[in-house]
Amino acid sequence: MREIAVAAFRAIDASGMARVDFFIDGDRVILNEINTIPGFTSTSAYPRLWEASGISYPELISRLIDLALERR
């Protein structure tokens, strides 16, 4: 599954971080979707983990926007 996730990430030319979702049907592994920023709401684990490290939700948004602008 990890190899499929990496291949899917590269196939869409993603950058940074992504969550790749799968379905398991018996022995079959079916790729469902790729989410470039997993669970990005104010109550999701991603921003809450950053907040626990001292970076607020608004600060995180600003930093991600700045990083995206730098990349372009």
N, C-alpha and C positions, 0 to 999 in steps of 0.2 A: 504494500500500500504506500509505503514511503516513496518508492521509486515512481509509482504512478503519480503521486502528489507532486513530486519534483518535476516530472515531465509535463504535467498539466500547467504548473506555475511557469515553466519556461516557454511552453507553447503559446501562452497569452502575453508573453513578455512582461510579466508582473515584476514588481520591485518591492523591496522592503519585506513585509510580512503578509502571509495569507493563511487562511484556514481552508483546507480542501475537504469537503464533505463527501462521504461514501454511503452507499447502501450495501449491505451484505445479504445475499440471497443464497443460502446453502454454501456452496464452495465458490460462488461467483462474487467478485468485488466490482461494484458499479460506481463509477465516479458520478456524483450528483451535481456539485457546483463548487466554484471557487469564490471565496469571499476575501477581498484584498485587505480589509481591516475587520477582523473578527469582532462581532458583538459590540459595535461602537455606539452604545447609548450611555447615558450618564449612570445607569445601574448595572452595566455589563462589567465583567471581570477586568477587561483590559484597562479602562480608565480608572477603575477602583484600585488596581495594583499600582498604577502610576501615582495616584493620590496617596497611597500608603507610603510611597517613597518621597513624598513632599511636592509632587507636581499636581496642581489642581486641574480640573477638567478644562477650564478656559485656557490655562497655560499650555496644556497638552495640545489642544486644538491649534493654538498659535504656533507652537513648535512644529507640528506636523505640516501646517501651511507653509511655514518658512522653509522647511526641508524640501517640500515639493517645488517651491519657487527656485530654490538653489539648484535643484536637479535639472530644471528646465533652463 
